[in-house]
Amino acid sequence: MYSNKLILDLGSHSAKVFRRCDNQIEQVDVATWELLESEVNLPDIEGKLKYLLSTQSPFIEELEQGAIEAIGTEAMRRSPLLSEHMNEVCNNLRIAYRTISQKEEAELLMRTIADSDIPVELDVMNIGGGSIQIITRTSEVPYFLPFGISDLNQQFGLLKAPNKRQVSLCVKWVTSRMPPSLNTFAYTGGEKTFLRHFNIELEEDLYCQRGDLIALTERLAGMEMTALEAQSPFDPHWMHGALASNCIVLAGLIRSGASRFMPSDLNIAHGFLKQI
């Protein structure tokens, strides 16, 4: 039997908290911090981690020593100094921390989707602030892309005023970098919650139609940032990644020729919690 545990997925765009309790794994909180898009502020990082932990105080009080762990991804991989600082901050909070490689992210993704509700015939895409991992059913080797949501925001002005956002160019650019063998895919990381929040009806409660995603993307692309933030299912800044994320999904649909995709709330943290 698995022991209860708390895992923090410290991504480039946001920090997510997952809890394993009575063999059930669920995401319980998220805080956006956009590490690749702003100057790193260590007190701010520590403050956000303290806040995330404070929301889980009753659960944490019952945990065994060493039952809180954190994994860092692309922002920390790009900056050894940031990785060192993140380790220091986590140590101060008695959190066991390590920065994982993109290869390990893909391995955690594969562990995550094993025995999940994602059909075995689907490819799987995992998107972060600074990297993308794609598992295709035609290859045993994961496909890595060295960019993510934060990079697209900066390169194509997706956080600027609506008339200055290069959405079509972004989709075209990402499409050209998708694996040629991409087929119909699942898109992990909270996408199902996001689409439901915007009242997107899922076919068989599983699949989002291409037309529905295009309509939502056009709607988001035309909204001022303050209006986007007000629509967030989580904290306001979480919506800073919504348009870029939709661009990536659209690129995948174009490359694969698929008419739909499967949104999923699974995360690499599920794979991490399965292995310990």
C-alpha positions as protocol buffer text, in pm:
chain_id: "A"
residue {
  index: 1
  type: MET
  ca { x: 0 y: 0 z: 0 }
}
residue {
  index: 2
  type: TYR
  ca { x: 127 y: 347 z: -87 }
}
residue {
  index: 3
  type: SER
  ca { x: 183 y: 594 z: 196 }
}
residue {
  index: 4
  type: ASN
  ca { x: 30 y: 939 z: 184 }
}
residue {
  index: 5
  type: LYS
  ca { x: 250 y: 1193 z: 10 }
}
residue {
  index: 6
  type: LEU
  ca { x: 262 y: 1548 z: -128 }
}
residue {
  index: 7
  type: ILE
  ca { x: 445 y: 1629 z: -452 }
}
residue {
  index: 8
  type: LEU
  ca { x: 511 y: 1973 z: -597 }
}
residue {
  index: 9
  type: ASP
  ca { x: 557 y: 1992 z: -974 }
}
residue {
  index: 10
  type: LEU
  ca { x: 766 y: 2309 z: -1005 }
}
residue {
  index: 11
  type: GLY
  ca { x: 726 y: 2393 z: -1372 }
}
residue {
  index: 12
  type: SER
  ca { x: 847 y: 2689 z: -1572 }
}
residue {
  index: 13
  type: HIS
  ca { x: 500 y: 2843 z: -1593 }
}
residue {
  index: 14
  type: SER
  ca { x: 340 y: 2731 z: -1268 }
}
residue {
  index: 15
  type: ALA
  ca { x: 379 y: 2526 z: -952 }
}
residue {
  index: 16
  type: LYS
  ca { x: 123 y: 2250 z: -903 }
}
residue {
  index: 17
  type: VAL
  ca { x: 54 y: 2055 z: -586 }
}
residue {
  index: 18
  type: PHE
  ca { x: -56 y: 1691 z: -599 }
}
residue {
  index: 19
  type: ARG
  ca { x: -166 y: 1480 z: -307 }
}
residue {
  index: 20
  type: ARG
  ca { x: -166 y: 1103 z: -274 }
}
residue {
  index: 21
  type: CYS
  ca { x: -411 y: 995 z: -6 }
}
residue {
  index: 22
  type: ASP
  ca { x: -553 y: 645 z: 38 }
}
residue {
  index: 23
  type: ASN
  ca { x: -401 y: 546 z: -297 }
}
residue {
  index: 24
  type: GLN
  ca { x: -589 y: 826 z: -477 }
}
residue {
  index: 25
  type: ILE
  ca { x: -393 y: 1100 z: -657 }
}
residue {
  index: 26
  type: GLU
  ca { x: -539 y: 1446 z: -714 }
}
residue {
  index: 27
  type: GLN
  ca { x: -423 y: 1798 z: -794 }
}
residue {
  index: 28
  type: VAL
  ca { x: -513 y: 2020 z: -501 }
}
residue {
  index: 29
  type: ASP
  ca { x: -361 y: 2360 z: -585 }
}
residue {
  index: 30
  type: VAL
  ca { x: -168 y: 2562 z: -842 }
}
residue {
  index: 31
  type: ALA
  ca { x: 19 y: 2893 z: -841 }
}
residue {
  index: 32
  type: THR
  ca { x: 147 y: 3067 z: -1153 }
}
residue {
  index: 33
  type: TRP
  ca { x: 496 y: 3214 z: -1136 }
}
residue {
  index: 34
  type: GLU
  ca { x: 624 y: 3236 z: -1497 }
}
residue {
  index: 35
  type: LEU
  ca { x: 992 y: 3172 z: -1421 }
}
residue {
  index: 36
  type: LEU
  ca { x: 1101 y: 3209 z: -1784 }
}
residue {
  index: 37
  type: GLU
  ca { x: 912 y: 3532 z: -1844 }
}
residue {
  index: 38
  type: SER
  ca { x: 1017 y: 3746 z: -1551 }
}
residue {
  index: 39
  type: GLU
  ca { x: 1318 y: 3818 z: -1335 }
}
residue {
  index: 40
  type: VAL
  ca { x: 1357 y: 3551 z: -1070 }
}
residue {
  index: 41
  type: ASN
  ca { x: 1265 y: 3672 z: -723 }
}
residue {
  index: 42
  type: LEU
  ca { x: 1370 y: 3419 z: -459 }
}
residue {
  index: 43
  type: PRO
  ca { x: 1161 y: 3565 z: -174 }
}
residue {
  index: 44
  type: ASP
  ca { x: 859 y: 3556 z: -405 }
}
residue {
  index: 45
  type: ILE
  ca { x: 928 y: 3192 z: -496 }
}
residue {
  index: 46
  type: GLU
  ca { x: 962 y: 3097 z: -132 }
}
residue {
  index: 47
  type: GLY
  ca { x: 647 y: 3292 z: -48 }
}
residue {
  index: 48
  type: LYS
  ca { x: 442 y: 3108 z: -310 }
}
residue {
  index: 49
  type: LEU
  ca { x: 571 y: 2769 z: -195 }
}
residue {
  index: 50
  type: LYS
  ca { x: 489 y: 2858 z: 166 }
}
residue {
  index: 51
  type: TYR
  ca { x: 139 y: 2956 z: 58 }
}
residue {
  index: 52
  type: LEU
  ca { x: 88 y: 2630 z: -133 }
}
residue {
  index: 53
  type: LEU
  ca { x: 201 y: 2432 z: 170 }
}
residue {
  index: 54
  type: SER
  ca { x: -21 y: 2635 z: 404 }
}
residue {
  index: 55
  type: THR
  ca { x: -332 y: 2532 z: 210 }
}
residue {
  index: 56
  type: GLN
  ca { x: -246 y: 2169 z: 287 }
}
residue {
  index: 57
  type: SER
  ca { x: -161 y: 2212 z: 657 }
}
residue {
  index: 58
  type: PRO
  ca { x: -403 y: 1952 z: 802 }
}
residue {
  index: 59
  type: PHE
  ca { x: -285 y: 1691 z: 551 }
}
residue {
  index: 60
  type: ILE
  ca { x: 84 y: 1775 z: 602 }
}
residue {
  index: 61
  type: GLU
  ca { x: 56 y: 1738 z: 980 }
}
residue {
  index: 62
  type: GLU
  ca { x: -29 y: 1370 z: 932 }
}
residue {
  index: 63
  type: LEU
  ca { x: 256 y: 1296 z: 690 }
}
residue {
  index: 64
  type: GLU
  ca { x: 566 y: 1099 z: 775 }
}
residue {
  index: 65
  type: GLN
  ca { x: 904 y: 1273 z: 761 }
}
residue {
  index: 66
  type: GLY
  ca { x: 1029 y: 1310 z: 402 }
}
residue {
  index: 67
  type: ALA
  ca { x: 681 y: 1273 z: 254 }
}
residue {
  index: 68
  type: ILE
  ca { x: 692 y: 1609 z: 75 }
}
residue {
  index: 69
  type: GLU
  ca { x: 893 y: 1615 z: -248 }
}
residue {
  index: 70
  type: ALA
  ca { x: 936 y: 1856 z: -537 }
}
residue {
  index: 71
  type: ILE
  ca { x: 1059 y: 1819 z: -894 }
}
residue {
  index: 72
  type: GLY
  ca { x: 1183 y: 2104 z: -1113 }
}
residue {
  index: 73
  type: THR
  ca { x: 1171 y: 2107 z: -1492 }
}
residue {
  index: 74
  type: GLU
  ca { x: 1282 y: 2327 z: -1783 }
}
residue {
  index: 75
  type: ALA
  ca { x: 1335 y: 2663 z: -1611 }
}
residue {
  index: 76
  type: MET
  ca { x: 1571 y: 2494 z: -1368 }
}
residue {
  index: 77
  type: ARG
  ca { x: 1736 y: 2290 z: -1643 }
}
residue {
  index: 78
  type: ARG
  ca { x: 1817 y: 2608 z: -1834 }
}
residue {
  index: 79
  type: SER
  ca { x: 1960 y: 2781 z: -1528 }
}
residue {
  index: 80
  type: PRO
  ca { x: 2184 y: 2581 z: -1293 }
}
residue {
  index: 81
  type: LEU
  ca { x: 2182 y: 2885 z: -1065 }
}
residue {
  index: 82
  type: LEU
  ca { x: 1802 y: 2883 z: -1045 }
}
residue {
  index: 83
  type: SER
  ca { x: 1812 y: 2508 z: -983 }
}
residue {
  index: 84
  type: GLU
  ca { x: 2055 y: 2564 z: -697 }
}
residue {
  index: 85
  type: HIS
  ca { x: 1837 y: 2841 z: -553 }
}
residue {
  index: 86
  type: MET
  ca { x: 1523 y: 2626 z: -583 }
}
residue {
  index: 87
  type: ASN
  ca { x: 1700 y: 2347 z: -399 }
}
residue {
  index: 88
  type: GLU
  ca { x: 1797 y: 2592 z: -124 }
}
residue {
  index: 89
  type: VAL
  ca { x: 1444 y: 2730 z: -93 }
}
residue {
  index: 90
  type: CYS
  ca { x: 1296 y: 2379 z: -76 }
}
residue {
  index: 91
  type: ASN
  ca { x: 1550 y: 2268 z: 182 }
}
residue {
  index: 92
  type: ASN
  ca { x: 1452 y: 2565 z: 398 }
}
residue {
  index: 93
  type: LEU
  ca { x: 1093 y: 2442 z: 378 }
}
residue {
  index: 94
  type: ARG
  ca { x: 1194 y: 2078 z: 443 }
}
residue {
  index: 95
  type: ILE
  ca { x: 1100 y: 1971 z: 93 }
}
residue {
  index: 96
  type: ALA
  ca { x: 1318 y: 1716 z: -87 }
}
residue {
  index: 97
  type: TYR
  ca { x: 1396 y: 1871 z: -426 }
}
residue {
  index: 98
  type: ARG
  ca { x: 1565 y: 1771 z: -750 }
}
residue {
  index: 99
  type: THR
  ca { x: 1571 y: 1897 z: -1108 }
}
residue {
  index: 100
  type: ILE
  ca { x: 1474 y: 1626 z: -1357 }
}
residue {
  index: 101
  type: SER
  ca { x: 1582 y: 1588 z: -1720 }
}
residue {
  index: 102
  type: GLN
  ca { x: 1347 y: 1609 z: -2017 }
}
residue {
  index: 103
  type: LYS
  ca { x: 1407 y: 1237 z: -2069 }
}
residue {
  index: 104
  type: GLU
  ca { x: 1287 y: 1169 z: -1716 }
}
residue {
  index: 105
  type: GLU
  ca { x: 983 y: 1390 z: -1777 }
}
residue {
  index: 106
  type: ALA
  ca { x: 895 y: 1167 z: -2073 }
}
residue {
  index: 107
  type: GLU
  ca { x: 947 y: 855 z: -1862 }
}
residue {
  index: 108
  type: LEU
  ca { x: 715 y: 996 z: -1595 }
}
residue {
  index: 109
  type: LEU
  ca { x: 461 y: 1075 z: -1867 }
}
residue {
  index: 110
  type: MET
  ca { x: 472 y: 715 z: -1990 }
}
residue {
  index: 111
  type: ARG
  ca { x: 426 y: 593 z: -1633 }
}
residue {
  index: 112
  type: THR
  ca { x: 139 y: 837 z: -1592 }
}
residue {
  index: 113
  type: ILE
  ca { x: -56 y: 716 z: -1894 }
}
residue {
  index: 114
  type: ALA
  ca { x: -3 y: 348 z: -1817 }
}
residue {
  index: 115
  type: ASP
  ca { x: -332 y: 208 z: -1681 }
}
residue {
  index: 116
  type: SER
  ca { x: -499 y: 547 z: -1732 }
}
residue {
  index: 117
  type: ASP
  ca { x: -820 y: 622 z: -1921 }
}
residue {
  index: 118
  type: ILE
  ca { x: -620 y: 736 z: -2226 }
}
residue {
  index: 119
  type: PRO
  ca { x: -681 y: 483 z: -2508 }
}
residue {
  index: 120
  type: VAL
  ca { x: -367 y: 294 z: -2607 }
}
residue {
  index: 121
  type: GLU
  ca { x: -402 y: 395 z: -2972 }
}
residue {
  index: 122
  type: LEU
  ca { x: -359 y: 767 z: -2895 }
}
residue {
  index: 123
  type: ASP
  ca { x: -34 y: 960 z: -2899 }
}
residue {
  index: 124
  type: VAL
  ca { x: 23 y: 1179 z: -2593 }
}
residue {
  index: 125
  type: MET
  ca { x: 150 y: 1537 z: -2563 }
}
residue {
  index: 126
  type: ASN
  ca { x: 277 y: 1692 z: -2239 }
}
residue {
  index: 127
  type: ILE
  ca { x: 331 y: 2068 z: -2253 }
}
residue {
  index: 128
  type: GLY
  ca { x: 527 y: 2282 z: -2011 }
}
residue {
  index: 129
  type: GLY
  ca { x: 641 y: 2640 z: -1992 }
}
residue {
  index: 130
  type: GLY
  ca { x: 971 y: 2560 z: -2159 }
}
residue {
  index: 131
  type: SER
  ca { x: 953 y: 2213 z: -2313 }
}
residue {
  index: 132
  type: ILE
  ca { x: 723 y: 1961 z: -2481 }
}
residue {
  index: 133
  type: GLN
  ca { x: 732 y: 1582 z: -2466 }
}
residue {
  index: 134
  type: ILE
  ca { x: 539 y: 1373 z: -2719 }
}
residue {
  index: 135
  type: ILE
  ca { x: 483 y: 998 z: -2693 }
}
residue {
  index: 136
  type: THR
  ca { x: 391 y: 849 z: -3030 }
}
residue {
  index: 137
  type: ARG
  ca { x: 258 y: 497 z: -3071 }
}
residue {
  index: 138
  type: THR
  ca { x: 478 y: 445 z: -3378 }
}
residue {
  index: 139
  type: SER
  ca { x: 806 y: 501 z: -3193 }
}
residue {
  index: 140
  type: GLU
  ca { x: 958 y: 372 z: -2872 }
}
residue {
  index: 141
  type: VAL
  ca { x: 1160 y: 693 z: -2842 }
}
residue {
  index: 142
  type: PRO
  ca { x: 984 y: 1006 z: -2707 }
}
residue {
  index: 143
  type: TYR
  ca { x: 988 y: 1320 z: -2922 }
}
residue {
  index: 144
  type: PHE
  ca { x: 1128 y: 1628 z: -2750 }
}
residue {
  index: 145
  type: LEU
  ca { x: 1069 y: 1993 z: -2842 }
}
residue {
  index: 146
  type: PRO
  ca { x: 1297 y: 2252 z: -2675 }
}
residue {
  index: 147
  type: PHE
  ca { x: 1030 y: 2519 z: -2630 }
}
residue {
  index: 148
  type: GLY
  ca { x: 703 y: 2562 z: -2447 }
}
residue {
  index: 149
  type: ILE
  ca { x: 428 y: 2803 z: -2350 }
}
residue {
  index: 150
  type: SER
  ca { x: 655 y: 3073 z: -2207 }
}
residue {
  index: 151
  type: ASP
  ca { x: 877 y: 3073 z: -2517 }
}
residue {
  index: 152
  type: LEU
  ca { x: 578 y: 3108 z: -2750 }
}
residue {
  index: 153
  type: ASN
  ca { x: 437 y: 3394 z: -2543 }
}
residue {
  index: 154
  type: GLN
  ca { x: 760 y: 3587 z: -2590 }
}
residue {
  index: 155
  type: GLN
  ca { x: 832 y: 3493 z: -2952 }
}
residue {
  index: 156
  type: PHE
  ca { x: 484 y: 3564 z: -3087 }
}
residue {
  index: 157
  type: GLY
  ca { x: 364 y: 3837 z: -2851 }
}
residue {
  index: 158
  type: LEU
  ca { x: 76 y: 3630 z: -2718 }
}
residue {
  index: 159
  type: LEU
  ca { x: 51 y: 3843 z: -2402 }
}
residue {
  index: 160
  type: LYS
  ca { x: 32 y: 4169 z: -2594 }
}
residue {
  index: 161
  type: ALA
  ca { x: -282 y: 4356 z: -2703 }
}
residue {
  index: 162
  type: PRO
  ca { x: -511 y: 4139 z: -2921 }
}
residue {
  index: 163
  type: ASN
  ca { x: -416 y: 4316 z: -3246 }
}
residue {
  index: 164
  type: LYS
  ca { x: -46 y: 4252 z: -3183 }
}
residue {
  index: 165
  type: ARG
  ca { x: -69 y: 3879 z: -3112 }
}
residue {
  index: 166
  type: GLN
  ca { x: 75 y: 3662 z: -3391 }
}
residue {
  index: 167
  type: VAL
  ca { x: -153 y: 3365 z: -3332 }
}
residue {
  index: 168
  type: SER
  ca { x: -164 y: 3228 z: -3688 }
}
residue {
  index: 169
  type: LEU
  ca { x: 213 y: 3258 z: -3723 }
}
residue {
  index: 170
  type: CYS
  ca { x: 258 y: 3081 z: -3390 }
}
residue {
  index: 171
  type: VAL
  ca { x: 39 y: 2788 z: -3497 }
}
residue {
  index: 172
  type: LYS
  ca { x: 222 y: 2760 z: -3830 }
}
residue {
  index: 173
  type: TRP
  ca { x: 563 y: 2770 z: -3659 }
}
residue {
  index: 174
  type: VAL
  ca { x: 472 y: 2502 z: -3403 }
}
residue {
  index: 175
  type: THR
  ca { x: 310 y: 2283 z: -3670 }
}
residue {
  index: 176
  type: SER
  ca { x: 636 y: 2273 z: -3865 }
}
residue {
  index: 177
  type: ARG
  ca { x: 813 y: 2134 z: -3559 }
}
residue {
  index: 178
  type: MET
  ca { x: 567 y: 1859 z: -3471 }
}
residue {
  index: 179
  type: PRO
  ca { x: 666 y: 1498 z: -3546 }
}
residue {
  index: 180
  type: PRO
  ca { x: 548 y: 1396 z: -3896 }
}
residue {
  index: 181
  type: SER
  ca { x: 415 y: 1069 z: -3755 }
}
residue {
  index: 182
  type: LEU
  ca { x: 180 y: 1239 z: -3506 }
}
residue {
  index: 183
  type: ASN
  ca { x: -165 y: 1080 z: -3492 }
}
residue {
  index: 184
  type: THR
  ca { x: -478 y: 1158 z: -3290 }
}
residue {
  index: 185
  type: PHE
  ca { x: -352 y: 1251 z: -2946 }
}
residue {
  index: 186
  type: ALA
  ca { x: -430 y: 1315 z: -2581 }
}
residue {
  index: 187
  type: TYR
  ca { x: -317 y: 1646 z: -2432 }
}
residue {
  index: 188
  type: THR
  ca { x: -227 y: 1629 z: -2064 }
}
residue {
  index: 189
  type: GLY
  ca { x: -174 y: 1881 z: -1786 }
}
residue {
  index: 190
  type: GLY
  ca { x: -520 y: 2007 z: -1690 }
}
residue {
  index: 191
  type: GLU
  ca { x: -671 y: 2059 z: -2035 }
}
residue {
  index: 192
  type: LYS
  ca { x: -998 y: 1885 z: -1948 }
}
residue {
  index: 193
  type: THR
  ca { x: -1064 y: 2116 z: -1654 }
}
residue {
  index: 194
  type: PHE
  ca { x: -977 y: 2415 z: -1874 }
}
residue {
  index: 195
  type: LEU
  ca { x: -1219 y: 2320 z: -2152 }
}
residue {
  index: 196
  type: ARG
  ca { x: -1501 y: 2238 z: -1912 }
}
residue {
  index: 197
  type: HIS
  ca { x: -1450 y: 2577 z: -1747 }
}
residue {
  index: 198
  type: PHE
  ca { x: -1524 y: 2736 z: -2085 }
}
residue {
  index: 199
  type: ASN
  ca { x: -1830 y: 2515 z: -2136 }
}
residue {
  index: 200
  type: ILE
  ca { x: -1681 y: 2315 z: -2422 }
}
residue {
  index: 201
  type: GLU
  ca { x: -1891 y: 2003 z: -2471 }
}
residue {
  index: 202
  type: LEU
  ca { x: -1678 y: 1692 z: -2502 }
}
residue {
  index: 203
  type: GLU
  ca { x: -1785 y: 1409 z: -2730 }
}
residue {
  index: 204
  type: GLU
  ca { x: -1849 y: 1098 z: -2517 }
}
residue {
  index: 205
  type: ASP
  ca { x: -1713 y: 1316 z: -2233 }
}
residue {
  index: 206
  type: LEU
  ca { x: -1370 y: 1242 z: -2381 }
}
residue {
  index: 207
  type: TYR
  ca { x: -1294 y: 1429 z: -2703 }
}
residue {
  index: 208
  type: CYS
  ca { x: -1284 y: 1795 z: -2801 }
}
residue {
  index: 209
  type: GLN
  ca { x: -1372 y: 1868 z: -3163 }
}
residue {
  index: 210
  type: ARG
  ca { x: -1129 y: 2072 z: -3372 }
}
residue {
  index: 211
  type: GLY
  ca { x: -1398 y: 2328 z: -3456 }
}
residue {
  index: 212
  type: ASP
  ca { x: -1474 y: 2390 z: -3089 }
}
residue {
  index: 213
  type: LEU
  ca { x: -1107 y: 2448 z: -3010 }
}
residue {
  index: 214
  type: ILE
  ca { x: -1068 y: 2686 z: -3305 }
}
residue {
  index: 215
  type: ALA
  ca { x: -1369 y: 2887 z: -3186 }
}
residue {
  index: 216
  type: LEU
  ca { x: -1234 y: 2904 z: -2830 }
}
residue {
  index: 217
  type: THR
  ca { x: -889 y: 3007 z: -2952 }
}
residue {
  index: 218
  type: GLU
  ca { x: -1035 y: 3287 z: -3164 }
}
residue {
  index: 219
  type: ARG
  ca { x: -1237 y: 3402 z: -2865 }
}
residue {
  index: 220
  type: LEU
  ca { x: -935 y: 3407 z: -2633 }
}
residue {
  index: 221
  type: ALA
  ca { x: -716 y: 3575 z: -2895 }
}
residue {
  index: 222
  type: GLY
  ca { x: -958 y: 3866 z: -2914 }
}
residue {
  index: 223
  type: MET
  ca { x: -974 y: 3930 z: -2539 }
}
residue {
  index: 224
  type: GLU
  ca { x: -771 y: 4189 z: -2351 }
}
residue {
  index: 225
  type: MET
  ca { x: -537 y: 4041 z: -2091 }
}
residue {
  index: 226
  type: THR
  ca { x: -742 y: 4168 z: -1796 }
}
residue {
  index: 227
  type: ALA
  ca { x: -1049 y: 3999 z: -1942 }
}
residue {
  index: 228
  type: LEU
  ca { x: -854 y: 3677 z: -1995 }
}
residue {
  index: 229
  type: GLU
  ca { x: -729 y: 3681 z: -1637 }
}
residue {
  index: 230
  type: ALA
  ca { x: -1083 y: 3728 z: -1510 }
}
residue {
  index: 231
  type: GLN
  ca { x: -1184 y: 3406 z: -1690 }
}
residue {
  index: 232
  type: SER
  ca { x: -922 y: 3186 z: -1521 }
}
residue {
  index: 233
  type: PRO
  ca { x: -1029 y: 2857 z: -1360 }
}
residue {
  index: 234
  type: PHE
  ca { x: -728 y: 2898 z: -1129 }
}
residue {
  index: 235
  type: ASP
  ca { x: -527 y: 3210 z: -1038 }
}
residue {
  index: 236
  type: PRO
  ca { x: -547 y: 3505 z: -1285 }
}
residue {
  index: 237
  type: HIS
  ca { x: -193 y: 3467 z: -1426 }
}
residue {
  index: 238
  type: TRP
  ca { x: -261 y: 3104 z: -1513 }
}
residue {
  index: 239
  type: MET
  ca { x: -446 y: 3233 z: -1819 }
}
residue {
  index: 240
  type: HIS
  ca { x: -120 y: 3377 z: -1953 }
}
residue {
  index: 241
  type: GLY
  ca { x: -53 y: 3030 z: -2091 }
}
residue {
  index: 242
  type: ALA
  ca { x: -398 y: 2958 z: -2233 }
}
residue {
  index: 243
  type: LEU
  ca { x: -354 y: 3102 z: -2581 }
}
residue {
  index: 244
  type: ALA
  ca { x: -10 y: 2947 z: -2634 }
}
residue {
  index: 245
  type: SER
  ca { x: -143 y: 2613 z: -2513 }
}
residue {
  index: 246
  type: ASN
  ca { x: -430 y: 2628 z: -2762 }
}
residue {
  index: 247
  type: CYS
  ca { x: -185 y: 2715 z: -3040 }
}
residue {
  index: 248
  type: ILE
  ca { x: 11 y: 2399 z: -2960 }
}
residue {
  index: 249
  type: VAL
  ca { x: -304 y: 2185 z: -2968 }
}
residue {
  index: 250
  type: LEU
  ca { x: -410 y: 2339 z: -3300 }
}
residue {
  index: 251
  type: ALA
  ca { x: -65 y: 2270 z: -3440 }
}
residue {
  index: 252
  type: GLY
  ca { x: -98 y: 1908 z: -3332 }
}
residue {
  index: 253
  type: LEU
  ca { x: -439 y: 1878 z: -3495 }
}
residue {
  index: 254
  type: ILE
  ca { x: -308 y: 2025 z: -3820 }
}
residue {
  index: 255
  type: ARG
  ca { x: 1 y: 1803 z: -3825 }
}
residue {
  index: 256
  type: SER
  ca { x: -193 y: 1486 z: -3742 }
}
residue {
  index: 257
  type: GLY
  ca { x: -492 y: 1568 z: -3961 }
}
residue {
  index: 258
  type: ALA
  ca { x: -715 y: 1471 z: -3669 }
}
residue {
  index: 259
  type: SER
  ca { x: -1063 y: 1615 z: -3624 }
}
residue {
  index: 260
  type: ARG
  ca { x: -1049 y: 1587 z: -3245 }
}
residue {
  index: 261
  type: PHE
  ca { x: -819 y: 1533 z: -2949 }
}
residue {
  index: 262
  type: MET
  ca { x: -855 y: 1402 z: -2595 }
}
residue {
  index: 263
  type: PRO
  ca { x: -799 y: 1659 z: -2318 }
}
residue {
  index: 264
  type: SER
  ca { x: -668 y: 1511 z: -1994 }
}
residue {
  index: 265
  type: ASP
  ca { x: -597 y: 1634 z: -1642 }
}
residue {
  index: 266
  type: LEU
  ca { x: -317 y: 1381 z: -1597 }
}
residue {
  index: 267
  type: ASN
  ca { x: 25 y: 1525 z: -1509 }
}
residue {
  index: 268
  type: ILE
  ca { x: 379 y: 1391 z: -1478 }
}
residue {
  index: 269
  type: ALA
  ca { x: 331 y: 1413 z: -1101 }
}
residue {
  index: 270
  type: HIS
  ca { x: 90 y: 1121 z: -1129 }
}
residue {
  index: 271
  type: GLY
  ca { x: 374 y: 916 z: -1274 }
}
residue {
  index: 272
  type: PHE
  ca { x: 610 y: 1035 z: -1002 }
}
residue {
  index: 273
  type: LEU
  ca { x: 367 y: 934 z: -728 }
}
residue {
  index: 274
  type: LYS
  ca { x: 314 y: 595 z: -889 }
}
residue {
  index: 275
  type: GLN
  ca { x: 683 y: 509 z: -863 }
}
residue {
  index: 276
  type: ILE
  ca { x: 734 y: 588 z: -494 }
}
